[in-house]
Amino acid sequence: MNKSSNLTYKKTGVDYSKIDPLKIMAQKAALKTSRNLVKLGLKEITSSRGESAYIMDMGSFYLASITECLGTKVLVADAMRQLTGKSYYDAIAQDTIAMAVNDIITVGARPISIHAYWAAGSSKWFEDEKRIQALVAGWRKSCDLCGAVWGGGETPALSGVVNPNTIDLAASCVGIIKPKSRLILNKKLQAGDVMIALASSGIHANGLTLARKIADRLDKGYLTKMTHQQTYGQALLKPTPLYSNLIQSLLASGIKIKYISNITGHGWRKIMRHPLALTYRINRLPPVPKVLRFMVEKGPLSLKEAYGSLNMGAGIVIFVPAKQVAKTLSVAQHLKIKAYEIGGVEKGPKQVIIEPLDLIFEANSIKLRG
């Protein structure tokens, strides 16, 4: 097939070159408000701006916070509800919470409080009893899984703002870093450190706009069989893992985690999120979930697009000293989480080199800091 017919995230309407400048503009404006903390005798950890969670120094501990939106995965759940009669909103609840929790743990925080934002396009959305019961049950279960309290939330009906047939889901999370030595920030990532990828379960909650466009191209859409027992829609709706318990177990085991990258939007480009100029050389790839291989084939997606937009088997990448790789893998195995040593950090220009695929992502392909 001609390369010009390949599908890209940009062609579907998601163009990070347009979105990221706003993030940077907001960071610069937000920084100027930090003086308001001084009036309270508090201070921020300024280097946390541009990371996956914002951190404040509370004296004897750090407090981290994050707000994350699920995105368009709800549209897949809504479509499958109509096609099969089944509600997937218990899984969708976990996806939403995972978007926030898997970000906040990257700085070493333990999630302690989660709030819900459920904005429907019409009050009628809440009339589907089976769906709302699944959403509530899934939200509670996910809070329990990561050991956080469900503190509250907001459930507006936004007629004219949100599509009347769906809902916009988001979660905010507060986490605590105690003792303060567990902070994963400003730790000296250096040449010789090793990258360990935690296995993803599927698409997670990033790349769904691409996934939906691919469904439009399939004769049977979401009901297209990927295997004898599983459809494309079912595979897309497999929930995102919550990695919080593993990170806390690693820290409790004495693992000196240098950095953590949550592989969400921007795909494997997120591996070079750390502010230092270093080269990240990948020499082994984790297994790619079947649904992502299916998307690459049916899109079709170039490998550059796939690894630059999707997790491609790596839910989170942890950076640890070489001497602690075996112990890190052992802790993950004990918690029944698949983990893979995928490469190492080297001196050199900021870039991600994926040797098995002959792919390179340079520093200018991602900009998340002001």
Beta strands, then each sheet from edge to edge (+ up, - down):
strand 1: 43-44
strand 2: 54-57
strand 3: 62-69
strand 4: 110-120
strand 5: 149-154
strand 6: 167-177
strand 7: 194-199
strand 8: 259-262
strand 9: 278-282
strand 10: 314-320
strand 11: 339-347
strand 12: 351-354
strand 13: 359-362
sheet 1: 1+ 2- 3+ 6- 4+ 5+
sheet 2: 8+ 10- 7+ 11- 9+ 12+ 13-
end
